[in-house]
Amino acid sequence: MKVDGQPYRTIWLSADGRSVSVIDQTLLPHVFKVVAWRTLEDVVAGIRNMVVRGAPLIGASAGYGIALAMSADPSDKAFEYAYQALFASRPTAANLRWALDRMRSVLLPLAPSERTSVAFATARNIADEDVANCSAIGEHGKALIQQAWDSVQRSRPVNILTHCNAGWLATVDWGTALAPIYKAFDTGIPVHVWVDETRPRNQGASLTAWELGHHGVPHTVIVDNAGGHIMQNGKVDLCIVGSDRTTAGGDVCNKIGTYLKALAAHDNQVPFYVALPVSTIDWTIEDGVKSIPIETRAPEEVTVISGLTSDGKVESVQLTPQGSAALNYAFDVTPRRFVTGLVTEFGVFPPLPEEMTKLREEAEKQR
Amino acid sequence: MKVDGQPYRTIWLSADGRSVSVIDQTLLPHVFKVVAWRTLEDVVAGIRNMVVRGAPLIGASAGYGIALAMSADPSDKAFEYAYQALFASRPTAANLRWALDRMRSVLLPLAPSERTSVAFATARNIADEDVANCSAIGEHGKALIQQAWDSVQRSRPVNILTHCNAGWLATVDWGTALAPIYKAFDTGIPVHVWVDETRPRNQGASLTAWELGHHGVPHTVIVDNAGGHIMQNGKVDLCIVGSDRTTAGGDVCNKIGTYLKALAAHDNQVPFYVALPVSTIDWTIEDGVKSIPIETRAPEEVTVISGLTSDGKVESVQLTPQGSAALNYAFDVTPRRFVTGLVTEFGVFPPLPEEMTKLREEAEKQR
């Protein structure tokens, strides 16, 4: 998407053809900076330190990490070292192992002398396929925004609420939840986005607000507490969020607080859509509340926050009194009965048994 | 309640008998400081700058403000000047006009020479009556916590979720939503409180966590996003919140985000109680969503936050990117169908027509 008029992806081969460029997401929203990765070690550190984040982007980064490793030493031993180093950089990221296994199956049968160029090409394919998936999610979701616009006789912008960041910064381009919004905006459908700040890590207030703002999409940041009130008062036409993991039954595990927004949408007859690539569906489990373990993260993410001081420094401040404990659940599960539809690269599927079966068949056909 | 073992109210006549002591709430939770008000001007500035906040405490403060004014000049003219100055200090605070009118009706019939001592006594009565109301709310609410404890066979602490600060800091003592918790704790019922941080002003993470911690009540701070998840997983036995304004029908206007917690409680069969003095019920309106206007406050409350730096300074930092707008609704309305009961000084009343009529009759009887 665009940053002040200039098109960007989150990761690309640099003009020198030998290094990989990424946007340093740890500095957003206050500083926009592109950094170059020249070695395997740069990529491992970048993934570990969350210079890049979001499962699809981590997958593409791992692909390029292997390519940089191969350009230094294309031996089997160097490959295995790179595989292990990258895998250990963020072991819970779902796409990481998938991307590494793909690189292995493509590269190891080749003679070492051929590996570097094929590795760069394969990493590029991983990135391009993610862009194509997100673009398809965007097209299917755009149709829903178009319907919402038509249903208000095109008299005013369509108001869309989103939670966390499932935008292009979490993928290679387009994003998942934000892809439909960019597609609608780019084709002239007037949209306005309510951006949940998304405590504790504030990915909404920082990343989503930043990317919408720099692409030019009208938006307003609200605290996570406000979504119920604005839905109750007719200020939201539809919600679109992303998903970290979706069950075979259609239960959605996503950033903490998603469930509360789904409850409010349900209580006020606001459609609640979840945008996701089918690769994030876990077909082995049905009931998300029972079967998905919810990780807790460091309490300091709740008790300490960082931002920009009036003299332009990024500083952390403590919010809670000394001695008060905090608990930090990272995700929650939204039961399928509150989900209007799953917006995938294969179309929009309500989380009903027969529809989920159809979606699974589509996904298996294309594999 | 206690601060590290020492009993406190939020406002009291100082030992010198001529000044009024209050806890400076603008410095909490990082600094605990008692300041003395010696003049009308001190009180006006203290109310305006939110050294004191919460409707009952503002009412008591206004009473003492009149008393300080009378001790300097007990004339009719000085009374009217003080009345206007105090009223203008926080014109939307409901109890402010009520307390000022009460002071007027008591003082103006008296000879100026008698006014000062009666003014101090009346201010003290206003404070004492608030303490008695909150204490009664606490007793009625304690019975609900006792029931919850009994229903888990006294096998573990009762888990209670609260939103914002409806504690003793918002009143003269005990608080409203927290009064039942203090009463239960003080009589040995084991409790654990989930404290919503309550963005954007973070009254939960700062004031509620501070007062529970210093009284010794076990508690854990969570982000506002987490309440749904913990209710869905059986970690909350009941919710208790306060109310800024309740309708004759039982709809509850309270801090933004209350409605989302009520939805989650409803979806998970968790009882949702609202603690309030009947003086905050507006008997002239029925439907809160339709009839209660919701104020918006400065967007900077969303985009900028303050806390303690690692070197012990209180500093403000900006959270959002340059150019992103924010909107800041201060309250929301929880429809009565999500409210299990109103916990008042007259008992617990489910928000049903016949119960609301009974409550109104009780309130009118005692007037």
HADDOCK unambig.tbl for C-alpha pairs under 7 A between the chains (distance, minus, plus):
assign (segid A and resid 29 and name CA) (segid B and resid 320 and name CA) 6.92 0.50 0.50
assign (segid A and resid 29 and name CA) (segid B and resid 321 and name CA) 5.20 0.50 0.50
assign (segid A and resid 30 and name CA) (segid B and resid 321 and name CA) 6.09 0.50 0.50
assign (segid A and resid 199 and name CA) (segid B and resid 223 and name CA) 6.32 0.50 0.50
assign (segid A and resid 199 and name CA) (segid B and resid 225 and name CA) 6.94 0.50 0.50
assign (segid A and resid 200 and name CA) (segid B and resid 223 and name CA) 6.41 0.50 0.50
assign (segid A and resid 205 and name CA) (segid B and resid 319 and name CA) 6.76 0.50 0.50
assign (segid A and resid 205 and name CA) (segid B and resid 320 and name CA) 5.27 0.50 0.50
assign (segid A and resid 206 and name CA) (segid B and resid 319 and name CA) 6.81 0.50 0.50
assign (segid A and resid 206 and name CA) (segid B and resid 320 and name CA) 5.43 0.50 0.50
assign (segid A and resid 206 and name CA) (segid B and resid 321 and name CA) 6.32 0.50 0.50
assign (segid A and resid 209 and name CA) (segid B and resid 321 and name CA) 6.88 0.50 0.50
assign (segid A and resid 209 and name CA) (segid B and resid 324 and name CA) 6.40 0.50 0.50
assign (segid A and resid 210 and name CA) (segid B and resid 321 and name CA) 5.86 0.50 0.50
assign (segid A and resid 213 and name CA) (segid B and resid 324 and name CA) 6.58 0.50 0.50
assign (segid A and resid 220 and name CA) (segid B and resid 324 and name CA) 6.55 0.50 0.50
assign (segid A and resid 220 and name CA) (segid B and resid 325 and name CA) 4.97 0.50 0.50
assign (segid A and resid 220 and name CA) (segid B and resid 326 and name CA) 4.98 0.50 0.50
assign (segid A and resid 220 and name CA) (segid B and resid 327 and name CA) 6.58 0.50 0.50
assign (segid A and resid 221 and name CA) (segid B and resid 325 and name CA) 6.14 0.50 0.50
assign (segid A and resid 221 and name CA) (segid B and resid 326 and name CA) 4.43 0.50 0.50
assign (segid A and resid 221 and name CA) (segid B and resid 327 and name CA) 6.51 0.50 0.50
assign (segid A and resid 222 and name CA) (segid B and resid 326 and name CA) 5.84 0.50 0.50
assign (segid A and resid 222 and name CA) (segid B and resid 327 and name CA) 5.75 0.50 0.50
assign (segid A and resid 222 and name CA) (segid B and resid 328 and name CA) 6.58 0.50 0.50
assign (segid A and resid 223 and name CA) (segid B and resid 199 and name CA) 6.33 0.50 0.50
assign (segid A and resid 223 and name CA) (segid B and resid 200 and name CA) 6.40 0.50 0.50
assign (segid A and resid 223 and name CA) (segid B and resid 302 and name CA) 6.66 0.50 0.50
assign (segid A and resid 224 and name CA) (segid B and resid 224 and name CA) 6.93 0.50 0.50
assign (segid A and resid 224 and name CA) (segid B and resid 225 and name CA) 6.67 0.50 0.50
assign (segid A and resid 225 and name CA) (segid B and resid 199 and name CA) 6.94 0.50 0.50
assign (segid A and resid 225 and name CA) (segid B and resid 224 and name CA) 6.67 0.50 0.50
assign (segid A and resid 225 and name CA) (segid B and resid 256 and name CA) 5.68 0.50 0.50
assign (segid A and resid 225 and name CA) (segid B and resid 257 and name CA) 3.95 0.50 0.50
assign (segid A and resid 226 and name CA) (segid B and resid 256 and name CA) 6.00 0.50 0.50
assign (segid A and resid 226 and name CA) (segid B and resid 257 and name CA) 5.95 0.50 0.50
assign (segid A and resid 226 and name CA) (segid B and resid 329 and name CA) 6.71 0.50 0.50
assign (segid A and resid 228 and name CA) (segid B and resid 259 and name CA) 6.54 0.50 0.50
assign (segid A and resid 228 and name CA) (segid B and resid 260 and name CA) 5.87 0.50 0.50
assign (segid A and resid 229 and name CA) (segid B and resid 332 and name CA) 5.56 0.50 0.50
assign (segid A and resid 256 and name CA) (segid B and resid 225 and name CA) 5.68 0.50 0.50
assign (segid A and resid 256 and name CA) (segid B and resid 226 and name CA) 6.00 0.50 0.50
assign (segid A and resid 257 and name CA) (segid B and resid 225 and name CA) 3.95 0.50 0.50
assign (segid A and resid 257 and name CA) (segid B and resid 226 and name CA) 5.96 0.50 0.50
assign (segid A and resid 259 and name CA) (segid B and resid 228 and name CA) 6.54 0.50 0.50
assign (segid A and resid 260 and name CA) (segid B and resid 228 and name CA) 5.85 0.50 0.50
assign (segid A and resid 260 and name CA) (segid B and resid 260 and name CA) 6.04 0.50 0.50
assign (segid A and resid 260 and name CA) (segid B and resid 264 and name CA) 6.69 0.50 0.50
assign (segid A and resid 263 and name CA) (segid B and resid 263 and name CA) 6.47 0.50 0.50
assign (segid A and resid 264 and name CA) (segid B and resid 260 and name CA) 6.68 0.50 0.50
assign (segid A and resid 302 and name CA) (segid B and resid 223 and name CA) 6.67 0.50 0.50
assign (segid A and resid 307 and name CA) (segid B and resid 317 and name CA) 4.72 0.50 0.50
assign (segid A and resid 307 and name CA) (segid B and resid 318 and name CA) 4.98 0.50 0.50
assign (segid A and resid 307 and name CA) (segid B and resid 319 and name CA) 4.98 0.50 0.50
assign (segid A and resid 308 and name CA) (segid B and resid 317 and name CA) 4.83 0.50 0.50
assign (segid A and resid 308 and name CA) (segid B and resid 318 and name CA) 4.82 0.50 0.50
assign (segid A and resid 308 and name CA) (segid B and resid 319 and name CA) 6.81 0.50 0.50
assign (segid A and resid 309 and name CA) (segid B and resid 316 and name CA) 6.35 0.50 0.50
assign (segid A and resid 309 and name CA) (segid B and resid 317 and name CA) 4.62 0.50 0.50
assign (segid A and resid 309 and name CA) (segid B and resid 318 and name CA) 6.43 0.50 0.50
assign (segid A and resid 316 and name CA) (segid B and resid 309 and name CA) 6.36 0.50 0.50
assign (segid A and resid 317 and name CA) (segid B and resid 307 and name CA) 4.72 0.50 0.50
assign (segid A and resid 317 and name CA) (segid B and resid 308 and name CA) 4.83 0.50 0.50
assign (segid A and resid 317 and name CA) (segid B and resid 309 and name CA) 4.64 0.50 0.50
assign (segid A and resid 318 and name CA) (segid B and resid 307 and name CA) 4.98 0.50 0.50
assign (segid A and resid 318 and name CA) (segid B and resid 308 and name CA) 4.82 0.50 0.50
assign (segid A and resid 318 and name CA) (segid B and resid 309 and name CA) 6.43 0.50 0.50
assign (segid A and resid 319 and name CA) (segid B and resid 205 and name CA) 6.77 0.50 0.50
assign (segid A and resid 319 and name CA) (segid B and resid 206 and name CA) 6.83 0.50 0.50
assign (segid A and resid 319 and name CA) (segid B and resid 307 and name CA) 4.97 0.50 0.50
assign (segid A and resid 319 and name CA) (segid B and resid 308 and name CA) 6.81 0.50 0.50
assign (segid A and resid 320 and name CA) (segid B and resid 29 and name CA) 6.92 0.50 0.50
assign (segid A and resid 320 and name CA) (segid B and resid 205 and name CA) 5.27 0.50 0.50
assign (segid A and resid 320 and name CA) (segid B and resid 206 and name CA) 5.43 0.50 0.50
assign (segid A and resid 321 and name CA) (segid B and resid 29 and name CA) 5.19 0.50 0.50
assign (segid A and resid 321 and name CA) (segid B and resid 30 and name CA) 6.10 0.50 0.50
assign (segid A and resid 321 and name CA) (segid B and resid 206 and name CA) 6.30 0.50 0.50
assign (segid A and resid 321 and name CA) (segid B and resid 209 and name CA) 6.86 0.50 0.50
assign (segid A and resid 321 and name CA) (segid B and resid 210 and name CA) 5.84 0.50 0.50
assign (segid A and resid 324 and name CA) (segid B and resid 209 and name CA) 6.40 0.50 0.50
assign (segid A and resid 324 and name CA) (segid B and resid 213 and name CA) 6.58 0.50 0.50
assign (segid A and resid 324 and name CA) (segid B and resid 220 and name CA) 6.53 0.50 0.50
assign (segid A and resid 324 and name CA) (segid B and resid 221 and name CA) 7.00 0.50 0.50
assign (segid A and resid 325 and name CA) (segid B and resid 220 and name CA) 4.96 0.50 0.50
assign (segid A and resid 325 and name CA) (segid B and resid 221 and name CA) 6.15 0.50 0.50
assign (segid A and resid 326 and name CA) (segid B and resid 220 and name CA) 4.98 0.50 0.50
assign (segid A and resid 326 and name CA) (segid B and resid 221 and name CA) 4.43 0.50 0.50
assign (segid A and resid 326 and name CA) (segid B and resid 222 and name CA) 5.83 0.50 0.50
assign (segid A and resid 327 and name CA) (segid B and resid 220 and name CA) 6.57 0.50 0.50
assign (segid A and resid 327 and name CA) (segid B and resid 221 and name CA) 6.50 0.50 0.50
assign (segid A and resid 327 and name CA) (segid B and resid 222 and name CA) 5.73 0.50 0.50
assign (segid A and resid 328 and name CA) (segid B and resid 222 and name CA) 6.58 0.50 0.50
assign (segid A and resid 329 and name CA) (segid B and resid 226 and name CA) 6.72 0.50 0.50
assign (segid A and resid 332 and name CA) (segid B and resid 229 and name CA) 5.57 0.50 0.50
